[in-house]
Amino acid sequence: MRFTLIDRIIELVPGQRLTAVKSVSLAEEYLADHFPLFPVLPGVLMLEAMTQAAAWLLRSDEDFAHSIVVLREARNIKYADFVEPGNRLTVTAELTKCGPRDAEFRTQGVVDDKVCVSARLVLERYNLADEDPEEAEMDAYNKIKMRKLFATLMAAPAGAKAATA
């Protein structure tokens, strides 16, 4: 199952930083089970939102050269506050180091200028065809899908414009 926890990318500084937003709604299915009397965005989904923001920065910097981008390591995860329905989590991913297969990021999620979560993430990227040349077609398909989703996330709502530097 693939799901997107980023609603919109609001800023992209190529090679440096990406800022995205996740609006938490009471209508989200997982909230019925995650503390029914005190619904909050689960910490693992906050971490996933930061991972997705970092992955979009990496993909856009490399012109979608790799079909697979995965979380390899999460360090120094700090949860500081709850994110409740009605809140808008602003997620920032800053690229700190980029190697041939791995990239490191400093990430954080903020609600109303208060840091709710932060972590250092290591993402790994590759193509399926690196191990099995017969998977080249799947790589191409994944890259097309990711480009389309990225274009949707970068599209600004009516009357606004996403910032790109």
N, C-alpha and C positions, 0 to 999 in steps of 0.2 A: 504494500500500500504506500502510495506517495501522497504526502499532504504538504501544503504550503502554509507556513506560519507567518509569513511576511505579507502584509496587505498592500504595501506600496513602498517603493524606494523614493526617498525624498531628497537625497543628496548623494552624488557620486563624484569623488575626487580620484581620478584614475591613478592606480599605483599606490594610493595612500589610504583612503577611507571611504566607507559607504555607510549611510544612515538610512534606516528603514523604520516603518511603524507597524505595530500589531495592535489593533483595537480589540479589546476583550469584551465579548457580548455574553449576556446571561443565556442566550440561545445556543451557545456552544455545548455540544452533547456531553463532553467529559465533565463539565461542571456539576452535572446531576449526581455524579459519584464522588467527586473530589471535594469532600467536606460539604455535604448537602445543606447544612445549616450555616456554613461560612464558605461559600464558593470562592475559590481563588485559582489563578492560573498555576498549574503544577510546575514545580521547579524544573523538571526535565523538559517541559515545553518552552520555558524561558531559555534554557540552554540550547534547545533545537533552533529557536528563533535567531540566537546569536550565531550559531553554526551556519544557518542558511544565509544570513547577511554576509558572513565572511566568504562563503562559497560563491555568492553572486559577485563580490568584489574580485575574487580570483578568476572566475570565468570571464568577466568583462575585460580584465587586464590582459588575458591571454587569448582574446578573441575566440573563446569557446573551443580551445584546442583539445581539451580533454572531455570525454563523455562522462566520466565518473569523478566526483569530488566527494570525499567522505571524511568524517571526523576520525582522526587517528588518536588524538590525545586531548584531554581537557585538564588543565592545571589551575590551581588556586581559585577554584569556584567559590564565590562568596555570595550567599543569599542574604540580603539586608532588609527586605520588606516584601509584603504581599502585593500581588497585582490582582485587583478585584474587577468584576464585571463593571463596565463603564469607564475603566481606565484605558489609556492609550500608552502602550509600552514603546518607547523610542529606543531602537537598538542601533548601536554603532560598532563597527568592526574596523580596526586600524591594522594595516599590514605592517608587521615589524621585521620580518625576515622571510626571504623567498629563495628556496633551493630548487633543484631540478625536479624533485618529486613531492617535496613537502613545503608548506608555507605556514608561518606562525602569525597569530593575530592577538591583539589585545581587544577584548570586547566588553561591552556593558549594556545594560538595559535600564532605562530611566523612566520614571513616571513623575510628572510635575517637578522637574529639576532634582528629584531624589533618586539616587542610584539604588535600584532594587536587586540587581544581580551583576556580577562581573566575573570574567574568567580569561585565562590565556588558552587559546586553542591552537592545535596543530592539525591542519587539514592535509590530506594526501590526494593527489589527482593522478589519473592514468586513463588509458584507453583499453577497452576489452581486447582489442586486436593486438595489444602488446604481448599478450600471452597466447592468443589464439587468432591467427589472421582471418579465420572464417567469421569472426565477430565484427569485422569492419563495417558491415551494413548496419548492425545494431548501434555501433558508435555514431555513425552518421545520423541515424534516426534520433538517438538521444540528444545530439547536439542541436538538431532542428527544433525539437521540443523545448529544450532549455532556452534557445534564442527567442522563441515565441513567448514563453512565460516571462522571460526577462523584459521583453518589449511591453508586455501587459503591466508588469510591476513598475516600470519606468513611466508609463503613461500617467500623466497628471489628471486628477479629477477635473470636471468642467469648471472653467474659470481660474484654474491654477496651472502652474508650470513646475515640473520637477527640475531641480537645480543640478547642473553638471558643470564641473570645472575642467 
